[in-house]
Amino acid sequence: MIPTSLDGLEPDNTYLVVVNWNQTGDFRFDNEYRLIGKFIRHDYIRGRTRSFDSGLTILLTPNRINAIFETKGERVSISSANTFYKIIRPTKKEIQHEKIIRDMQLPDNSKHLIRSFL
């Protein structure tokens, strides 16, 4: 799995999400749970402000971005404060090549050079 930022999420790809934050991103809970789902899109939620006659503007809630995932047929909105991992699935051939390279009795620099040609 490869850690991915919110900007790196690509639609129609499957990701593992480690959820530690609530939907609004203002409360962290210790009992994390994991969610595997297909990324659909980003959801921009505009913050709320209050303006006074004097020209003073108060920020009531900040802007935030949520990620919309589809899991088990349901769409779920997840806070951008959570951790996202791209799931990689190497082919059988790639796994066989890596096993052969790791079994060789060569220095790591040589193994790295061999991998660059594959």
URQUI-V956151 format. One record per backbone hydrogen bond with DSSP energy under -0.5 kcal/mol. CO is the residue of the C=O (numbers start at 1). NH is the residue of the N-H. Records with the same first field share a line. If there is no record, write none. Layout:
CO = NH, NH
This chain:
1 = 3
2 = 86
4 = 84
5 = 8
6 = 9
10 = 13
13 = 39
14 = 87
15 = 17, 37
16 = 85
17 = 19, 35
18 = 20, 83
19 = 33
20 = 29
22 = 25
27 = 22
30 = 32
33 = 19
35 = 17, 37
37 = 15, 39
38 = 70
39 = 12
41 = 68
43 = 45, 66
44 = 46
45 = 64
48 = 60, 61
50 = 58
52 = 55
56 = 52
58 = 50, 60
61 = 48
64 = 45
65 = 80
66 = 43
67 = 69, 78
68 = 40, 41
69 = 71, 76
70 = 38
71 = 74
74 = 71
76 = 69, 78
78 = 67
79 = 82
83 = 18
84 = 4
85 = 16
86 = 2, 88
91 = 95
92 = 96
93 = 97
94 = 98
95 = 99
96 = 100
97 = 101
98 = 102
99 = 103
100 = 104
101 = 104
104 = 106
107 = 111
108 = 112
109 = 113
110 = 114
111 = 115
112 = 116
113 = 117
114 = 117, 118
115 = 118
